[in-house]
Amino acid sequence: MPKMKTKSGAKKRFKVRASGGIKRSQAFKRHILTKKTTKAKRQLRGMTEVHAADEKLIRAMLPYA
């Protein structure tokens, strides 16, 4: 059977942790930042865990991760 292809959009957006969890970057931090408060922008920094409901779909997109 041929190798499965990894979805190239998913490999750019998600990383699989050593513990098995999937991390993602925060949304709403790219543009239209002038109307957002400094506190809101600060809390959008860093990575966060993918929700359990979406984890199965993301694992299917990243077969070798």
N, C-alpha and C positions, 0 to 999 in steps of 0.2 A: 504494500500500500504506500502511496506517495506521502511525503512529508506534508503536514498541515501548515498553512500559511498563517503567520501572525498578522493581525490587523495593524497596519502601520500607524493609524491614528491613535489606537489604544496604546501602542508601545511608547508613543511620545507623551502620553497623558498619565499613565499609571506605572507604579513601581511595586513589586511584590517584596514585602519585608521577610526577613529570615524567620520570623514567627509565623508566617503564612498570611498575615493580613495584607490588604492592598491599600496603598496610600495614594492620594490625589492632591492636586493643588486647589486652592480656593478660587471660587468664581467671583465675579463682580469687582475685579481689581485691575482691569485692563484700561478702561477709558471712562469718561464722564466722572472723573474723580473730584472735580471742583465742588460739586454739591454734597459730597460725602464728608462726614466729619473726620477729624484726625483719629479719633478713637475707633471709628468704624473701619478705617483703612488699616490701622494697626492690628486690629483683631482678625483681619483677613490674611495676615502674613503667615508663611509657613505652610505645612502640609496637614492634611486631616485624613481620617480613615474613611474608606468607602462604606456606604450603608450596606447592611447585611442582605437587604432585598436585591441589591444590584450586583453583589459579589459573584454570583453564579454566571451572569451574563459576561462580566469582565473576564473571568477565568476562561470562558469559551473563546474570547478574542485573543487571549494570551496563552496558547497551548503549551509553550515551553518555558514559561516564567515560573 
